[in-house]
Structures are given as C-alpha cells and as structure tokens.
C-alpha cells in the first residue's frame, strides 16, 4: 500500500498540516495510521467533508418573531 504524509495530504487537500492531524486524530480520515508521532494516510484518500459551520456559530434555535415589522 502506498502512503502519504500529513504534509503531502495538506498540500493535496489545500488545508494546514495541523488540520490534517486533527482530522486523523478524530478518526475522520479512513485508513489513517499513527506510527509513533507521525500520521500516515493511504494515497488517493479524498479530503473528508468539513463538519464545521461556515460562520463559526451554532445554528439558531430561535423562532422568528412574527409580530416584528
């Protein structure tokens, strides 16, 4: 099996190396393996979807005010 490093994945996926490490550590990169203090990722793995919100906030649970004009 061919492997790529965090640095190679970060360049391929256009994200920071630290973000790749976080994705690997949280189990979101299928097949990623930790060898000592280094993550290796199977070559050809697609970038996992970004689960963070676009504006950094939690979705609002408030109901719109129907009386507001």
C-alpha positions in Angstrom: 0.0 0.0 0.0 1.2 3.5 -0.8 1.2 6.1 1.9 1.4 9.9 2.1 2.5 12.1 5.0 0.5 14.9 6.7 2.5 17.4 4.7 1.6 15.7 1.4 -2.1 15.5 2.4 -2.2 19.1 3.4 -0.8 20.2 0.1 -3.2 17.9 -1.8 -6.2 18.9 0.2 -5.2 22.6 0.4 -5.5 22.8 4.2 -3.0 23.1 7.0 -1.0 20.2 8.3 -2.4 20.8 11.8 -5.9 20.4 10.4 -4.9 17.1 8.7 -3.6 15.9 12.1 -6.9 16.9 13.8 -8.9 15.0 11.1 -6.7 11.9 11.5 -6.9 12.1 15.4 -10.7 12.3 15.3 -11.0 9.3 13.0 -12.4 11.2 10.0 -9.7 10.1 7.6 -10.3 6.4 6.8 -7.2 4.3 6.9 -5.0 6.9 8.6 -2.5 5.2 10.9 -0.2 6.6 13.6 3.4 5.4 13.5 5.0 6.8 16.7 4.4 10.5 16.5 3.7 10.6 12.7 0.4 10.1 10.8 0.4 8.2 7.5 -2.6 8.3 5.2 -3.3 5.9 2.3 -2.6 7.6 -1.0 -5.7 8.6 -3.0 -7.8 9.2 0.0 -10.3 12.1 -0.6 -10.4 15.0 1.8 -13.1 14.4 4.4 -16.0 16.9 4.4 -15.6 19.9 6.7 -18.0 19.4 9.6 -17.5 22.9 11.0 -20.1 25.6 10.4 -19.4 28.3 7.8 -19.7 31.2 10.2 -18.3 29.5 13.3 -21.7 29.7 15.2 -24.1 27.1 16.2 -27.4 27.1 14.3 -30.0 29.3 15.8 -32.9 27.6 17.6 -34.9 30.8 18.0 -38.2 31.1 16.2 -38.7 34.2 14.1 -40.7 37.0 15.7 -44.0 37.0 13.7 -45.1 40.4 15.2 -41.9 42.2 14.1 -42.4 44.7 11.2 
